[in-house]
Amino acid sequence: MTNNRRRLVGVVTGTKMTKTAKVRVDRSYRHPLYGKVVRRSRQFLAHDEIGCHPGDRVTIVESRPISKLKRWVVENVIARASESEIAAGEVVEESPLAEAEA
């Protein structure tokens, strides 16, 4: 049986909190007037009982409020980050300052 809760797919960017994952959800849409493809991303805090790692691609599902900022739960892991990506340092926790400089 399926329920009518929203589900989003994103990438885990941080797991420094206990049983919490920071998930970045990217979306792209065409600008209504100019037609250019605009890319936006948003970060959500999700309750994580599975134990995902930075770089994992996950599905998060809407839930009741768990804490002040957590309203999502990690449902399943779609793809794990490879060990070579983690060792090479390609998967790092993103900071807001790095996004502002770019």
C-alpha positions as CSV (number, residue, x, y, z in Angstrom):
1,M,0.0,0.0,0.0
2,T,1.4,3.4,-0.9
3,N,0.7,6.6,1.0
4,N,0.5,10.1,-0.2
5,R,3.7,11.5,1.4
6,R,6.1,13.4,-0.6
7,R,9.4,11.7,-1.6
8,L,12.5,13.4,-2.7
9,V,15.8,12.1,-4.0
10,G,19.0,13.7,-2.8
11,V,22.7,13.3,-1.9
12,V,23.9,13.1,1.7
13,T,26.3,16.0,2.4
14,G,26.8,15.6,6.2
15,T,26.3,13.1,9.0
16,K,28.0,14.8,11.9
17,M,24.8,14.7,14.1
18,T,23.6,11.6,15.8
19,K,20.9,9.8,13.7
20,T,20.6,12.8,11.4
21,A,21.7,13.3,7.8
22,K,21.9,16.5,5.9
23,V,20.5,15.8,2.4
24,R,20.9,18.1,-0.6
25,V,18.0,17.9,-3.1
26,D,18.7,19.4,-6.5
27,R,16.0,20.5,-8.9
28,S,16.1,22.1,-12.3
29,Y,13.4,23.9,-14.2
30,R,13.1,26.1,-17.3
31,H,12.8,29.9,-16.6
32,P,9.3,31.0,-17.6
33,L,10.4,34.1,-19.5
34,Y,13.9,33.5,-20.7
35,G,13.8,29.7,-21.2
36,K,17.2,29.1,-19.5
37,V,17.5,26.0,-17.4
38,V,17.8,27.1,-13.7
39,R,19.4,24.8,-11.2
40,R,18.4,25.2,-7.5
41,S,19.3,23.0,-4.5
42,R,17.9,22.9,-1.0
43,Q,19.2,21.1,2.1
44,F,17.0,19.1,4.5
45,L,17.7,17.5,7.8
46,A,16.5,13.9,7.8
47,H,16.2,11.3,10.5
48,D,18.6,8.5,9.7
49,E,18.2,5.0,11.3
50,I,19.9,3.3,8.3
51,G,23.3,4.9,8.8
52,C,24.2,6.5,5.5
53,H,27.5,8.2,4.7
54,P,28.4,11.5,2.8
55,G,28.0,11.0,-0.9
56,D,25.2,8.4,-0.7
57,R,22.2,8.9,-2.9
58,V,19.1,8.5,-0.8
59,T,15.3,8.8,-0.9
60,I,13.7,10.9,1.9
61,V,10.1,10.9,2.8
62,E,7.9,13.5,4.6
63,S,7.1,12.7,8.2
64,R,5.8,14.3,11.4
65,P,8.0,16.8,13.1
66,I,10.8,14.9,14.8
67,S,12.7,17.9,16.1
68,K,12.9,21.7,15.5
69,L,14.3,21.3,12.0
70,K,13.8,17.6,11.1
71,R,10.6,16.9,9.1
72,W,12.0,14.1,6.8
73,V,13.1,10.5,7.3
74,V,15.7,8.6,5.2
75,E,13.6,5.9,3.5
76,N,16.4,3.9,1.6
77,V,19.8,4.2,0.1
78,I,19.7,4.2,-3.7
79,A,23.5,4.2,-4.3
80,R,26.4,4.2,-1.9
81,A,29.4,6.5,-2.3
82,S,32.4,4.5,-3.7
83,E,35.4,4.0,-1.5
84,S,37.6,5.7,-4.1
85,E,35.5,8.9,-4.1
86,I,35.7,9.0,-0.3
87,A,39.5,8.3,-0.3
88,A,40.1,10.9,-3.0
89,G,38.3,13.5,-1.0
90,E,35.7,14.1,-3.7
91,V,32.9,13.7,-1.2
92,V,33.2,16.5,1.4
93,E,30.8,18.2,3.6
94,E,29.7,21.4,1.9
95,S,29.9,24.8,3.6
96,P,27.6,27.8,2.8
97,L,30.7,29.9,2.3
98,A,32.0,27.7,-0.5
99,E,28.7,28.1,-2.4
100,A,28.7,31.9,-1.9
101,E,32.3,32.2,-3.4
102,A,31.5,30.1,-6.5
